[in-house]
Amino acid sequence: MTRNTLSEARTKIVATVGPACEDEKILADLVIHGVDVFRINSAHGNQDDFARILGKIQRVREQVGFPIGVLLDLAGPKIRLGKLLQDPMDVEVGQELHFIRGTEPASANELTSNYPKLLDEVSLGDRIMLADGTITMQVVEKTRDRLRCSVTVRGTIRSRQGINLPGVALSVSAMRPEDVDNALWAARNDVDFISLSFVRTAQDVLALKNLLASMDGQALVIAKIEKREALNCLDEIVDAADGVMVARGDLGVEIDVAETPVAQKRIIQVCMEKMKPVIVATQMLESMHHNRRPTRAEASDVANAILDGADACMLSGETAIGDYPVIAVDTMNRIMLSTEKMLKDQPAPNKTRFFSRVHPITSAVTHHAANIAEAIQAKMVVVASRTGGTAWVKAKQRNYIPTLGVSDSEHTLRRMCLFWGIMPHKVEHLDNPEQLFQEVTQWGKSTGMLETGDRVVYVSGTGLLNNTHNLLVVQEVPAN
């Protein structure tokens, strides 16, 4: 099994691991069909479960020969209903329900939650939404130990359903003790990305970064934007984070669903300006839970996210619990390939964009390498990268020429799996340009990726300047 590196989609696919795809053969099929990063959702399972899944992913890496990345998604302070006396319970418009203090309801119309301060922080007139906003109620009376609520949108309530409190300022921390423990587990096990749920301020992101730094953790921190407070200080959060996820499930409940598409475009735009990778998530191919084909609206949703500038799209239940996980990935990949054809004719940016993670000379050389590659119709650009910073810069140029991100570090190669348009490839001679040229040429010709006479543009370093890529070389593939 292998992947055709140069012809695959530039936009990356993140797929959630769950019961439907946990078998190693299915995981391998998902990688072959285009998955770049596997997501482990810490809201479901414990560290023994995470370790079991991670072990399978590590074995799949060896089988497929692809450095698939791993993202651990911290559950965060998700507020949920407690256990209902009548489960499930259908509720109608105008019906009254009561949130009470404590954990033991005395009657069917009494509700509890896992958040002890709910009754203190919710006010008269506030909305309480359940099950991703499918059920809505409004607080019509408040006493010390009880909230009397009137149902305004009917539905079926079940134990442990999620609770959203749009517009309510909550004092709960972005990381629960379980999240701290899971983040430390991720650091110990060399997980590549950690996403933080319900981010409200840049300090939430920095707190996780400081925690990882205390463990010498190298994981990139992905801030999930799903609260109105996060939108209010979006620039600061993007500055603090290594990447961003547009978590449309809770975001579409915390703000008016009519605002969600514009919010998504704004988040992507800010990430593009600040050169941070951005993942668009939730319900991208929702109907493929049980259908072999997506709706036309879902296909358009994926395409528009790509055209807006998303670096990656994420599948959740479609792969975790859906009936057709491999078909869902293959479908998303085909939508990406078809959509990206529109990007071929888009001109590359004329102005060099500088990035704090790399030397200004590296940014300038990388920028002009892409321009030269286009001018001479090069077959590919090869970017040598020790930490992933140079590949990161190249990814944010959104240049359509196939780009091979080469490194001798497995960790760096896995990190590249989230960078748009970067195909990770392991080499042995990263620091010797001549040997690097020979190694890439041999690989390219043996796999049919390169032919005699093809032009390849290399971005590397001479060693004269520390931690700087100051060498740009154009090579024609020799006959032998």
Stockholm file with secondary structure:
# STOCKHOLM 1.0

chainA/1-480         MTRNTLSEARTKIVATVGPACEDEKILADLVIHGVDVFRINSAHGNQDDFARILGKIQRVREQVGFPIGVLLDLAGPKIRLGKLLQDPMDVEVGQELHFIRGTEPASANELTSNYPKLLDEVSLGDRIMLADGTITMQVVEKTRDRLRCSVTVRGTIRSRQGINLPGVALSVSAMRPEDVDNALWAARNDVDFISLSFVRTAQDVLALKNLLASMDGQALVIAKIEKREALNCLDEIVDAADGVMVARGDLGVEIDVAETPVAQKRIIQVCMEKMKPVIVATQMLESMHHNRRPTRAEASDVANAILDGADACMLSGETAIGDYPVIAVDTMNRIMLSTEKMLKDQPAPNKTRFFSRVHPITSAVTHHAANIAEAIQAKMVVVASRTGGTAWVKAKQRNYIPTLGVSDSEHTLRRMCLFWGIMPHKVEHLDNPEQLFQEVTQWGKSTGMLETGDRVVYVSGTGLLNNTHNLLVVQEVPAN
#=GR chainA/1-480 SS CCCCGGGSCSSEEEEECCTTTCSHHHHHHHHHTTEEEEEEETTSSCHHHHHHHHHHHHHHHHHHTCCCEEEEECCCSCCBBCCCSSSSEEECTTCEEEEESSSCCSSTTEECBSCTTHHHHCCTTCEEEETTTTEEEEEEEEETTEEEEEEEECEEECTTCBEECTTCCCCCCSSCHHHHHHHHHHHHTTCSEEEETTCCSHHHHHHHHHHHHTTTCCCEEEEEECSHHHHHTHHHHHHHSSEEEEEHHHHHHHSCGGGHHHHHHHHHHHHHHTTCCEEEESSTTGGGGTCSSCCHHHHHHHHHHHHHTCSEEEESHHHHTCSCHHHHHHHHHHHHHHHHGGGTTSCCCSSCCCCTTSCHHHHHHHHHHHHHHHHTTCSEEEEECSSSHHHHHHHTTTCCSCEEEEESCHHHHHHHTTSTTEEEEECSCSSCHHHHHHHHHHHHHHHTSCCTTCEEEEEECCSSSTTCCCEEEEEECCCC
#=GC SS_cons         CCCCGGGSCSSEEEEECCTTTCSHHHHHHHHHTTEEEEEEETTSSCHHHHHHHHHHHHHHHHHHTCCCEEEEECCCSCCBBCCCSSSSEEECTTCEEEEESSSCCSSTTEECBSCTTHHHHCCTTCEEEETTTTEEEEEEEEETTEEEEEEEECEEECTTCBEECTTCCCCCCSSCHHHHHHHHHHHHTTCSEEEETTCCSHHHHHHHHHHHHTTTCCCEEEEEECSHHHHHTHHHHHHHSSEEEEEHHHHHHHSCGGGHHHHHHHHHHHHHHTTCCEEEESSTTGGGGTCSSCCHHHHHHHHHHHHHTCSEEEESHHHHTCSCHHHHHHHHHHHHHHHHGGGTTSCCCSSCCCCTTSCHHHHHHHHHHHHHHHHTTCSEEEEECSSSHHHHHHHTTTCCSCEEEEESCHHHHHHHTTSTTEEEEECSCSSCHHHHHHHHHHHHHHHTSCCTTCEEEEEECCSSSTTCCCEEEEEECCCC
//
